[in-house]
Structures are given as C-alpha cells and as structure tokens.
Amino acid sequence: MPLASAALDVSGPRDYAFDWALVDVETSGLVARRDRVLSVAVVTLGPDGEQTGEFSTLLEPGCDPGPVHVHGLTAERLSGSPTFDQVAGRIGAMLQDRVLVAHNAQFDYDFLAHEFARARMWLPVSQRLCTLALNRRVDPPTGDLKLGTLAAHYGVRQLRAHDALDDTRVLAGVLRASLREAARLDLPLPLVACPPRQDPQFAPKPPKTACSFRNPGRLSPGGPLVQGMKIAMTGETATSRAELVGRSVAAGLNMMASVSRHTSALVTNDSSSGSAKARRAAAEGVPIVDEYTFLRLLRDVRPGTPHTPTTATVTTAAAAAATPVPASIPPARTPQDAVDTPAAAPLPMSAAAPAPAPAPAPAPALAPTAAAPTSPAEPTAPVRTLAGRRVLVLGGTHPDAAAARARVVELGGAAAINLSASVTDVVLLTGGDADRRMRRISSLALPTYGVGWLDAPVTAPLPGRNDRNDRRKATHVMPRGGVIDLPDGKTMAARWTVTASWAQQTACEIDVVALVVDEDEQVSFDEDFVFYGAPENPGGTVRLLGDGPTEQTVSIDLATLPPAAHKVVVAASIDGPPTFGDVGAIQISAGPGTSAAPLVQATLDAATTERTMLLAEIYRRGPRWRLRAVGQGYDDGLGALARSYGVDVAD
C-alpha cells in the first residue's frame, strides 16, 4: 500500500523537520526482558514527510509465540523466518541518525533494545518520539488515543490491525497529521533522549515472593515469632545468610532489607556494631535478638493473619479515613492528611457518560493563598457552570493562578496547564496578554476573559464539539483530596495508568516514582520502589513509562498485585534547587490502559517550597480499589520520601 503523500507544515519557531524511523513490533508477550519480537517493520521518512525506505520481516523467536488470537502469528507461520540477529544490522542501519517513532514508543524501544542486546549489538537510537504522547499534547476530540482511532480521526486508511507493516504505514499517516496539528498549536515535540536500556542496571531483578501475612507487630520479650513479622538482619552470622532468609520466608516471616518503625525484630550477633540497621533499631526501639535465639524461635512460628480483602465496602466517613502520610517525612508548609470523601463516587464502567462528582474533600490547599476565590459582591447570584469546558489560565503570580484554576474546578470545569486542541476558554491574569502562546490563541479564535469572569462565567457554545465519543466529556474532574472508586469487573483485568504532566516550558528535571506498600505504609522489599533507574518492580505489576520530557506515566496491574500490596503511591521529585512552586500546576489523569480514555483528572496546584510531592494513591478499600488525588508536598528530597516507606537508600 503506498503511503499518502502529504507535506509537513514546519513553519513557526520550532523545528518539526527530522529524519524519522517509524517502527512497529509484534511480540510474544508484554515484558521485554522475557518475551521476544515475532515481527518487525521499519518505515523511514525524510524531513518533508516523504517515505525514503521500508523493511519488514517475520522472525523466528525461539519460543512460544504467545497470544496468537491477537497477532495471528503461529509457530508454523514463523518457522523458517530469520532470527533477529540475522536482520539486526539492516534494522540498525535504518534507525541510525533518525528519530525512532512508535505508538507507545517505550514498548517498541524496550523490545528492540533487548533484542539488540541479545544479538550483542547496540541499538543506534539517541531520540524517540511517541505519537501517543504527542497526541496527548494535541488532545484531539476522539474517544481514545489508540492508533486505529487516531487513524480514523485523521483520515488514514488502516487495512490490517496488528500487522507490523500495515501498522507502521498507518503510523506514518498519523505522524504527519499529528505534526501538522502540533505546528498549528505551536506545541513543542515530546522528544525523549534514549538511555542504554540494554545496560544491566535497567534489568529488573528476579521476582521476589511477597509475604502472605499481615504484620502482627513487634516481637514481645520472651514471646514467639508470628507469621507476617518483619525481620531484618545485620552483621556476620554463623549460619549462611541465604539459609537464614530461606528458612524465615518458608516459615511465613517477612524479610526486610532495612529497619523502620514497623520492623518486628532485628537479628544481629553484635548490637553495638554501629551499622545503619542497628542504629535505626535503637532509635526506633525495635527488639534485637541474636542468631541463636532467632533460630530457636524459628522452630515454632505461630500462625498469622493472611492478607485477604474484606467483603464489605466501607461507606462511612470515619471508616474511610485515609492512612496518614508516614510520620518520618516532615510536614509540608500547611500540613494536612488527605482523607476520603464520604461514600466515594464510583467511576462509570463506560466512558460514554460523565461520572457523578464526589463531595469535595475537606483538605485545604498546600498554601492558604490557593483557596478558591469567592464572589462577595453577589452572594445570592446563581453559580454558572463550566462543565465540559477546559480553561487555560495565563499570567499572574503562582498563588493567583492557582486560585483561578481552583475556581475553574469548583465550577465543574477542567483546568488546563498547556495549550491544546481541547482548550475552550482562556483567563488572562496580570501579564497574561504577554504570554508567547497568545499569538496562537488569537489565531485559533479562542475566547479570552479577565479573572472577574470566573465569578459568574457566561460561555459561548462549543462549535463542532458535540461528538458523543469525545473522551473529554467523560473525564471526571476531581479536586485535591478527592477520592473515587475504580470500576470492578472486567475493567479490573486491564492495567491502570496514572499520568502526570506539567507545563511544557518547564526547564528543571522532574522524576515520577511509584512505591508498592503494605498496610504499614512500607515496601515489602526495596525493588518495590519504581523510579527512573529501576523502571519496573520484580513482578512487573508496576512500571514507569516515560515518553515525554514533561509527562510520565505509572502503569499498574491491579489484578496481579499480591494481597500484601495495600497501596500504590505515585509521587514526583525535583532534581536540583527548583521547587514545585517554580514548576506550577501538576496535572494527573488516570484510566485503564495507556491509550484508553482517561476517566479521572485532577490539577494539583498551590505548591511553594516543596521539592517532593505525593500526587496520587491507588489503594484497597474493602473489596474495591480507590484513587485519591493527594497533592501533598514536602521540602525534603526523594531520598527522605523513599526512606519513610522503608526503602534502604544509601546516603
């Protein structure tokens, strides 16, 4: 099928013209370190958007082909195909000195990196562009951001879904159209510098088994060990450490790599050794036993309480109170523990209708100046709604802009932090008319208002925005501290994602991280701390995806999280001296899958001096999972946050 010829609009201050290498792979599974590529296709484009090359092939993976019902590639069909190392040179030549492009690019990039590593070759890619991330910035009025949906929206013909070559040809059309929209909106491209993903430091460690029992607390003097107790060890032992750990795990104990206030006992033959674990145990009052005593107690470990979800949904406000943020983190400028809203509203199973709004949580903003403005001049005037509107606030001081965005949410609208195709209205605070985006806003004929408009907004109809499949109409806008039930049933089988994004002109580095914690707010092992250097936990249930310099996503497989996993905490940290007050608003959105419609959105604003921020939590409440928009910040760095959740972080 010939590619439709379409010149790219590369006008404007930014350079949209690159040599591109568009890639699609079909794989035997979803885990790059374990599964293999079954077919690969590469299409190259020049800076003008014209095709310059094309290559595709089936591959002999040397393993079971996996979900044949998805890709249609049986072992018989793959038999006799070349192995990846036989075609790696040709693929590498097509990728060399080009920007790799894919839809959900980290997936394709990681698989290629692992295949090149197995072939003892280096993946010659220094930058990549994800068309999924690009279209999140463009924000077209589509039901979702899947490749087929975008192809239909942009008028690109698709013949065979999940065929690598056809998907790559379709991707070329979607890329051209997306670049034209980005140029129209004057959006910077979300180009990502590619680390050496085949480097051993990025390979997740072998899976570890989470403890099946709840922590019963500390070891009492003269008392027995109980299944679920958290045990740490330090120093030399007569019995090999591997044997001690193996026997302990087999007995149902939870072996930890560090000491915290939740540790049940520390095993050491030298309590005065001065090790970090011994010092922390002394500071926290953790019981200390020697190796001989521990081995004796191991002979009679008492039964514990298994991790099993309760059978009743909690609906009262008192019972639904949130677990406080770990006490070892110093409080924010305005300390406030996030709490559940009474009877958290459930998300609809279908994104076709808006979700009911939960009652606002009582938690105030991080800074008092971020409180939503009121209109004392007209106390009895009816409040007009901004439902279905997406409002961009420009100019003003950070507290003023935060207050304006809070007012937008209060009126039922969504507070935009970047210009996109979904923005319906613009509010100009002091200096806002000098913002560089005003030129594009004027050319797009977007209505602009002063801050007084938010007292009683009068809005114009939205021409061309009546598409029933527009996912933005189904997105539920949450306030800071808001809580909502996630759907159960079939939707629970899918991975859920929490995406954080911030202003595209942000210059500092922001790292999004995730921690899988138990009911004590502690990780079961250090590898449950997911960050840039370790982007996947051992079981593969939580992954960090980064396909944009101002956007990062945490993907969570709720269906396969172990029963001991009570909560997944999503946080962000700034590298260097800037603070979140310098960054401004952080927008989070959540939904099932990376390209599905986001069902929830919140704008977290009002930070001042904080360098770390808790963005969101997905946690168990009875038989359901819930999502909370947190927005709680701290002046300390990422290391202090990780330690508070039990991660053994080197100084």
C-alpha positions in Angstrom: 0.0 0.0 0.0 1.6 3.3 -1.0 1.8 6.0 1.6 -0.3 9.0 1.1 2.0 11.9 0.2 1.5 14.9 2.5 4.0 17.7 3.1 4.5 18.7 6.7 3.8 22.2 7.9 7.1 23.0 9.6 6.5 26.8 9.9 7.0 28.6 13.2 9.8 29.0 15.7 10.2 25.3 16.4 11.8 22.7 14.1 9.4 19.9 13.3 11.6 18.5 10.5 13.6 15.4 11.3 14.6 12.2 9.6 12.2 9.7 11.1 12.3 5.9 11.5 8.8 4.6 12.2 8.7 1.2 14.0 6.2 -1.4 15.0 6.8 -4.8 16.6 4.6 -7.7 17.3 5.7 -9.7 20.3 5.1 -12.9 22.2 4.2 -11.0 25.4 4.4 -7.7 27.1 7.7 -8.0 29.1 10.7 -7.0 27.1 13.2 -8.7 29.3 11.4 -12.0 28.9 9.4 -12.1 25.7 10.6 -11.9 22.1 9.8 -10.0 18.9 7.9 -12.0 16.3 7.8 -9.5 13.5 9.2 -6.0 12.9 8.6 -3.3 10.4 10.5 0.0 9.8 9.4 2.8 7.5 11.7 5.8 7.1 10.6 9.4 6.3 12.5 12.4 5.3 12.0 15.9 6.9 9.4 16.7 4.3 7.3 13.6 5.3 8.0 11.7 2.2 8.9 8.0 2.5 12.5 7.1 1.9 12.6 3.4 2.8 10.7 0.4 4.1 11.6 -3.0 5.6 9.5 -5.8 7.3 10.0 -9.4 8.2 8.7 -12.2 10.4 11.2 -13.6 12.9 11.9 -17.0 14.4 11.7 -16.2 18.2 12.9 -19.5 19.6 9.9 -19.6 22.0 6.1 -19.9 22.1 4.5 -17.1 20.0 2.1 -16.3 22.8 -1.3 -14.7 22.1 -2.0 -15.9 18.5 -5.5 -14.6 18.7 -4.1 -11.0 18.9 -1.3 -11.1 16.3 -2.2 -14.2 14.2 1.4 -15.4 14.2 1.5 -19.1 14.8 4.7 -21.2 15.3 4.2 -22.8 11.9 3.9 -19.4 10.2 7.1 -18.2 11.9 9.1 -21.3 11.2 11.9 -20.8 8.7 12.0 -17.0 9.3 15.3 -15.3 10.1 16.3 -14.7 13.7 16.6 -11.2 15.0 20.4 -11.2 15.0 20.3 -12.0 11.3 18.5 -8.8 10.4 19.7 -6.6 13.3 22.3 -5.0 11.0 19.8 -3.9 8.4 17.4 -2.6 11.1 20.2 -0.7 12.8 21.2 1.0 9.6 17.6 2.2 9.1 17.5 3.6 12.7 20.9 5.2 12.6 20.8 9.1 12.8 17.0 9.1 12.8 14.3 9.8 15.5 12.6 6.5 16.3 8.8 6.9 16.2 6.2 4.4 17.5 2.8 4.5 19.2 3.6 3.8 22.8 7.2 4.2 21.9 8.8 2.9 25.1 7.2 -0.5 24.5 8.8 -0.9 21.0 12.0 0.8 22.0 12.5 -1.6 25.0 11.8 -4.7 22.9 14.3 -3.6 20.2 16.9 -2.7 22.9 16.7 -6.2 24.4 16.8 -7.9 21.0 19.9 -5.8 20.0 21.5 -6.7 23.4 20.8 -10.4 22.8 22.5 -10.0 19.4 25.4 -8.4 21.2 24.8 -5.1 19.3 24.0 -1.6 20.4 20.6 -0.1 19.5 21.6 3.1 17.5 18.9 5.4 18.7 19.5 8.6 20.6 16.0 10.1 20.5 12.5 8.8 20.2 9.0 10.3 19.7 5.8 8.7 20.9 2.8 9.5 18.8 0.6 8.6 21.8 2.4 11.2 23.9 2.3 13.7 21.0 -1.5 13.3 20.7 -1.9 13.7 24.5 -0.5 17.2 23.9 -2.6 17.8 20.8 -5.7 16.3 22.6 -7.9 15.6 19.5 -11.7 15.1 20.1 -11.5 11.3 19.9 -13.0 8.5 22.1 -9.5 7.3 22.9 -5.9 7.6 21.6 -5.5 4.1 20.1 -3.7 4.0 16.8 -6.9 2.9 14.9 -9.0 5.6 16.5 -6.4 8.3 15.6 -6.2 6.9 12.0 -9.9 7.2 11.6 -9.9 10.8 13.0 -7.1 11.9 10.7 -8.4 10.1 7.7 -5.7 7.5 7.4 -6.7 4.1 5.9 -6.0 1.0 8.1 -6.1 -2.4 6.4 -4.8 -5.0 8.9 -4.6 -4.1 12.6 -1.7 -5.8 14.5 0.1 -6.4 11.2 3.5 -4.7 11.8 4.0 -3.3 8.3 0.4 -2.0 7.9 0.6 -0.5 11.4 3.8 1.3 10.5 2.3 2.6 7.3 -0.7 3.8 9.3 1.6 5.3 11.9 3.3 7.4 9.1 -0.1 9.0 8.3 -0.9 9.6 11.9 2.5 11.2 12.5 2.1 13.6 9.5 -1.3 14.7 10.7 -0.2 15.0 14.3 2.8 17.1 13.4 0.5 19.4 11.4 -1.7 19.8 14.5 1.3 20.4 16.7 2.6 23.1 14.4 -0.9 24.7 14.3 -0.9 24.8 18.1 2.8 25.7 18.3 3.5 22.7 20.6 7.0 21.5 21.4 7.5 17.9 20.3 7.9 15.4 23.3 11.2 14.1 22.1 12.9 11.7 24.6 16.6 11.1 25.0 17.1 7.3 25.0 19.2 5.7 27.7 21.1 2.5 27.1 18.1 0.3 28.0 20.1 -2.9 27.4 22.5 -1.9 30.2 22.3 -4.4 33.1 21.4 -1.6 35.5 18.0 -1.4 33.8 17.2 -5.1 34.0 14.7 -5.8 36.8 15.9 -8.3 39.4 14.3 -11.8 39.6 10.8 -11.8 41.1 10.5 -12.0 44.9 7.7 -13.5 46.8 5.7 -11.0 48.9 4.8 -12.2 52.4 1.3 -13.6 52.6 0.5 -12.5 56.1 -0.2 -9.2 57.8 2.4 -7.7 60.2 1.3 -8.6 63.7 3.6 -6.1 65.3 6.8 -6.3 67.3 8.3 -9.4 68.9 7.4 -9.3 72.6 10.1 -10.2 75.2 10.0 -14.0 75.6 7.2 -14.3 73.1 7.0 -16.3 69.8 7.6 -15.3 66.3 4.3 -14.9 64.3 3.9 -15.2 60.6 4.0 -11.8 58.9 6.5 -10.3 61.3 9.0 -8.0 59.6 12.5 -9.2 60.3 15.8 -7.5 59.4 19.3 -8.9 59.7 22.7 -7.2 60.0 26.3 -8.3 60.6 28.0 -11.7 60.4 26.2 -14.9 61.2 27.4 -18.5 61.7 24.6 -19.7 59.5 24.7 -18.5 55.9 22.5 -15.5 55.3 20.9 -17.2 52.4 19.9 -20.2 54.6 18.5 -17.9 57.3 16.5 -15.9 54.8 15.2 -19.0 53.1 14.1 -20.7 56.3 12.5 -17.5 57.5 10.5 -16.9 54.3 9.4 -20.6 54.3 8.1 -20.0 57.9 6.0 -17.1 56.7 8.1 -14.2 58.0 8.6 -11.0 56.0 12.3 -10.5 55.4 13.2 -6.8 55.0 16.3 -5.1 53.7 16.0 -2.1 56.1 14.8 -1.2 59.6 11.8 1.1 60.2 9.4 1.8 63.0 7.3 -1.2 61.7 10.2 -3.7 62.0 9.2 -6.6 64.4 12.8 -7.6 65.2 16.4 -7.1 64.2 18.6 -10.2 64.1 22.3 -9.5 64.9 25.1 -11.0 66.9 26.6 -7.6 67.6 24.1 -5.0 68.6 26.9 -2.5 69.2 28.3 -2.8 65.7 27.1 0.7 64.8 25.6 -0.4 61.5 22.9 1.7 60.0 20.3 -1.0 60.8 21.5 -1.3 64.4 21.4 2.5 64.9 17.9 2.7 63.4 16.7 -0.2 65.6 18.0 1.5 68.7 16.4 4.8 67.7 13.0 3.2 67.0 13.1 0.8 70.0 13.0 -2.3 67.7 13.6 -5.5 69.6 17.1 -7.1 69.0 17.7 -10.8 69.1 20.9 -12.8 68.4 21.2 -15.6 65.8 20.9 -18.4 68.3 17.7 -17.0 69.8 16.2 -16.4 66.4 17.0 -20.0 65.2 15.3 -21.3 68.3 12.2 -19.1 67.7 12.1 -20.3 64.1 11.2 -23.8 65.3 7.8 -22.6 66.4 6.5 -19.8 64.4 2.8 -19.1 65.3 0.1 -18.8 62.6 -0.5 -15.3 61.3 -3.4 -13.5 59.6 -3.4 -13.8 55.8 -3.7 -10.9 53.5 -7.3 -11.2 52.3 -9.6 -8.3 51.1 -12.6 -7.7 53.3 -16.0 -8.5 51.9 -17.9 -5.3 52.7 -17.5 -1.9 51.1 -16.8 0.8 53.6 -19.0 3.8 53.1 -18.8 5.8 56.4 -16.5 8.8 56.6 -14.9 7.6 59.8 -14.2 4.1 58.5 -13.0 5.5 55.2 -10.3 7.8 56.7 -7.0 7.6 54.9 -3.8 6.2 56.4 -1.6 9.3 57.3 1.5 10.1 55.3 4.5 8.4 57.0 5.5 10.4 60.1 9.2 10.4 59.3 8.6 12.9 56.5 8.5 16.4 57.8 5.2 18.2 57.3 4.5 20.5 54.4 4.1 24.2 54.8 0.4 23.6 55.6 0.3 20.0 56.9 -2.8 18.1 56.1 -3.6 14.4 55.9 -5.6 13.6 52.9 -8.9 11.9 53.8 -11.5 10.0 51.9 -14.7 11.8 50.9 -17.8 10.2 52.4 -19.2 7.5 50.1 -16.6 8.0 47.3 -18.3 8.1 44.0 -17.8 5.1 41.7 -16.4 5.6 38.2 -18.7 4.5 35.4 -17.8 1.3 33.6 -18.3 3.1 30.3 -16.6 6.4 29.4 -19.7 7.4 27.4 -21.3 9.3 30.2 -19.9 11.6 32.8 -19.2 10.2 36.3 -21.1 11.7 39.3 -18.9 14.2 41.2 -17.9 13.3 44.7 -18.3 15.8 47.5 -15.1 17.9 47.9 -12.7 16.6 50.5 -12.1 18.9 53.5 -8.4 19.1 52.9 -7.2 22.7 52.2 -4.7 23.5 49.5 -1.0 23.3 50.3 -0.8 27.0 50.7 -3.5 29.2 52.2 -3.2 31.6 49.2 -4.5 28.9 46.9 -8.0 28.9 48.3 -10.7 29.2 45.6 -11.9 32.8 45.2 -15.4 33.8 46.2 -17.7 36.5 45.0 -18.9 38.5 48.0 -20.4 41.2 45.7 -23.1 38.8 44.5 -23.6 36.2 47.4 -27.0 35.2 46.1 -26.2 35.1 42.4 -26.7 31.6 40.8 -23.4 29.8 40.1 -22.9 29.2 36.4 -21.2 26.0 35.4 -18.1 25.3 33.4 -19.0 21.7 32.9 -17.5 20.4 29.6 -15.1 23.4 29.4 -11.3 23.3 29.6 -9.9 26.6 30.8 -6.3 27.8 30.4 -5.1 30.4 32.9 -2.2 32.7 31.8 -0.2 35.2 33.8 -0.5 36.3 37.4 1.5 35.2 40.4 1.6 31.5 41.2 -0.9 31.9 44.1 -3.3 33.9 41.9 -3.1 31.4 39.0 -3.6 28.5 41.5 -6.7 30.3 42.9 -8.1 30.8 39.4 -7.6 27.1 38.5 -9.2 26.1 41.7 -12.2 28.2 40.8 -12.4 26.6 37.4 -12.6 23.1 39.1 -15.2 24.4 41.6 -17.4 25.5 38.7 -17.2 22.0 37.2 -14.6 22.7 34.5 -11.1 21.3 33.8 -8.0 23.5 34.5 -5.6 23.2 31.5 -1.9 23.7 32.1 -0.9 23.7 28.4 -2.5 24.9 25.2 -4.1 22.0 23.3 -6.9 21.4 20.9 -9.2 20.8 23.9 -8.9 24.3 25.4 -12.2 26.1 25.2 -11.5 29.3 27.1 -8.6 31.4 28.3 -8.4 33.5 31.5 -5.8 36.3 31.5 -4.4 37.4 34.8 -1.8 40.2 35.1 0.8 39.9 32.4 -1.1 37.1 30.7 -1.6 39.0 27.5 2.2 38.9 27.1 2.4 35.1 27.1 4.0 33.8 23.9 1.0 31.5 23.5 -1.3 34.4 22.9 -0.4 34.6 19.2 -1.7 31.0 18.7 -4.7 31.6 21.0 -5.6 34.6 18.8 -5.2 32.7 15.6 -7.4 29.9 17.0 -10.1 32.5 17.9 -10.3 31.2 21.5 -12.4 33.4 23.8 -10.3 35.3 26.4 -11.6 36.8 29.7 -10.4 38.6 32.8 -10.3 37.0 36.2 -13.7 38.6 37.0 -15.3 36.2 34.5 -14.8 33.4 37.0 -17.3 35.0 39.4 -20.2 34.3 37.1 -19.0 32.9 33.8 -21.0 33.2 30.7 -19.8 30.9 28.0 -20.4 30.6 24.3 -21.5 27.3 22.6 -18.7 25.0 21.5 -18.9 24.6 17.8 -18.0 21.2 16.5 -17.8 19.7 20.0 -20.9 17.5 20.0 -19.1 14.3 19.2 -20.6 11.6 21.6 -17.2 9.8 21.5 -15.2 12.8 22.7 -13.4 11.3 25.7 -13.1 14.7 27.4 -16.8 14.8 28.1 -16.5 11.6 30.2 -13.5 12.7 32.2 -14.3 13.2 35.8 -12.6 16.2 37.3 -11.5 15.7 40.9 -10.5 18.3 43.5 -7.3 17.9 45.5 -8.0 15.3 48.2 -10.9 13.9 46.1 -11.5 10.1 46.2 -13.3 7.9 43.7 -14.0 4.2 43.4 -12.4 2.4 40.4 -14.6 0.2 38.3 -14.6 -3.5 39.1 -15.4 -6.5 36.9 -13.8 -6.9 33.5 -12.1 -3.5 33.6 -10.0 -4.6 36.6 -8.2 -7.1 34.3 -6.6 -4.2 32.5 -3.6 -2.2 33.6 -4.5 1.1 35.1 -2.3 4.1 34.5 -1.7 7.4 36.4 -0.1 10.0 34.1 1.5 13.2 35.5 2.2 16.2 33.2 3.3 19.7 33.8 4.0 22.9 31.9 5.8 22.3 28.6 8.2 25.2 29.2 9.4 23.7 32.5 13.2 23.6 32.5 14.0 21.5 35.6 14.0 17.7 35.7 11.1 16.1 37.4 11.1 12.4 38.3 7.9 10.5 38.8 8.2 7.4 41.1 5.9 4.7 42.5 6.0 2.7 45.7 4.1 -0.5 46.4 3.4 -0.5 50.1 1.6 -2.7 52.7 -0.8 -1.8 55.4 2.1 -0.4 57.4 2.9 2.0 54.6 6.2 0.1 54.0 7.6 -1.6 50.9 8.0 -5.4 51.1 11.4 -5.1 49.5 13.5 -2.3 48.0 12.6 -3.3 44.5 9.0 -2.2 45.1 10.4 1.3 44.7 10.0 2.1 41.0 11.9 5.0 39.6 14.0 6.1 36.5 16.9 3.8 37.3 14.6 0.8 38.0 11.5 1.4 35.9 9.8 -1.9 36.8 9.3 -3.8 40.0 10.3 -7.5 40.1 6.8 -8.9 39.4 6.2 -6.5 36.6 3.0 -5.3 38.2 4.1 -1.6 38.4 6.0 0.1 35.6 7.3 3.6 34.9 6.7 4.8 31.3 8.4 8.0 30.1 7.5 9.2 26.6 7.7 12.9 27.0 10.0 15.3 28.9 7.0 16.9 30.7 4.9 13.7 31.1 5.5 10.4 32.9 3.1 7.5 33.4 2.9 4.8 36.1 1.2 1.6 34.8 -0.3 -0.7 37.5 -1.7 -4.2 37.0 -4.2 -4.2 39.9 -5.4 -7.7 39.1 -2.0 -9.3 39.8 -0.8 -7.2 42.7 -0.2 -9.5 45.7 -2.7 -9.4 48.6 0.0 -7.8 50.8 0.0 -4.8 48.4 -2.3 -2.3 50.2 -1.5 0.8 48.2 0.5 2.1 45.2 1.8 5.6 45.9 2.7 7.8 43.0 5.0 10.8 43.7 7.2 13.3 42.0 10.5 14.8 42.9 12.5 17.7 41.5 16.2 17.2 40.8 18.1 20.3 41.8 17.3 23.6 43.6 14.0 24.5 41.9 10.7 23.8 43.8 7.2 22.8 42.8 6.3 26.5 43.4 8.6 27.2 40.4 7.0 24.5 38.3 3.4 25.4 39.0 0.5 23.1 38.4 0.8 19.3 38.0 -2.0 17.6 36.2 -2.8 13.9 36.8 -5.1 11.7 34.8 -6.0 8.1 35.3 -7.7 5.4 33.2 -7.5 1.8 32.1 -4.5 1.2 29.7 -2.1 3.6 28.2 -4.2 4.7 25.2 -7.7 4.4 26.6 -9.7 7.5 27.6 -8.7 8.9 30.9 -11.6 8.6 33.3 -10.2 10.9 36.1 -8.3 14.2 36.0 -7.1 16.5 38.8 -4.9 19.6 38.8 -2.6 19.8 41.8 -1.5 23.4 42.3 -0.5 25.7 45.1 2.9 24.3 46.0 5.5 26.7 47.2 8.9 25.5 48.6 8.2 21.7 48.2 10.7 19.5 46.4 8.8 16.3 46.7 5.0 15.8 46.2 2.6 12.9 46.7 0.5 13.0 43.5 -2.0 10.1 43.8 -2.7 6.9 45.6 -4.5 3.8 44.4 -5.4 1.8 47.4 -7.7 -1.0 48.6 -10.8 -0.2 50.5 -12.9 -3.3 51.2 -13.2 -5.3 48.0 -12.6 -2.3 45.8 -9.7 -0.2 44.6 -9.9 3.6 45.1 -8.0 6.5 43.6 -7.1 9.6 45.7 -5.7 12.8 44.2 -3.3 13.8 47.0 -1.3 16.9 46.2 0.7 16.8 49.5 4.2 18.3 49.3 7.4 18.2 51.4 10.6 20.2 51.4 12.8 17.2 51.7 14.1 15.3 48.6 13.3 11.9 47.1 15.7 10.0 49.4 13.8 11.1 52.5 10.5 10.1 50.9 11.8 6.7 49.9 13.2 6.0 53.4 9.9 6.9 55.0 8.4 4.0 53.1 11.1 1.6 54.2 13.4 1.7 51.2 17.1 1.2 52.0 18.6 4.3 50.3 22.3 4.9 50.5 23.4 8.3 51.8 
